[in-house]
């Protein structure tokens, strides 16, 4: 474990040096990311000028909902900074044979392929998310308990684990198909479901979507569970969701590992 941590820190340091070599580009990426995020926040502010909560009797009024948004920013910034840059390179590595060089290294291939690049500019949204969370919590009528604050970072990690597992399974599809850039677009489309409280998915269409995105692809657990813990009082339903998030995170990591190893077993080098 210490060896892999040391290697990851070496990767991160090299990426930071590269980013600081091109500071103007780094700042532009930060500004672009923050600009896009600011437009989304402005849209939510506009919504709350016409309604007091998202969904009737859901409890997601303005401040709790912004705590939800902040949680999503934190989770997605971690995933996009630590895992997405490496995964995005995999298609080209498979096509050109770069994957061959990774597989002969005396290191775990999944670690090398998913964590060799770090995009520090993506942490900008996460920092804004932390500030937004502090603002939202300070203005809520309900104040989270110490237990909620202890559970919150654990559930953030569960959300990151679920998204990471999804990326790994898409990476496995890349290895099998050779080129599937559209599947990474699918990742962004799918994660859009996690941007809103699960309660809005109701009725004849929303109900099946909620079931699918909770029990089959547990994308609705990524943000909803940690946000609910911090924005609403803990209840029996909350503890059930917490258990579901922990189980989903562990199961997702296990399944993604098995899928990735199966894909590697079927891989044939670009020269074969």
Protein Blocks (a to p, Z undefined) as FASTA:
>chain_A
ZZmmmmmmmmmmmmmmmmmmmmmlmmmmmmmmmmmmmmmmmmmmmmmmmbcbecehklpa
fklmmmmmmmmmmmmmmmmmmmmmmmmmmmmmmmnopmmmmmmpccdfklmmmmmbccfk
lmmmmmmmmmmmmmmmmmpmbdcdfklmmmmmmmmmmmmmmmmmmmmmmmmmmmmnopaf
klmmmmmmmmmmmmpcfklmgcjklmmmmmmmmmmmmmllmmmmmmmmmmpccdfklmmm
mmmmmmmmmmmmmmmmmmmmmmmmmpccfkZZ
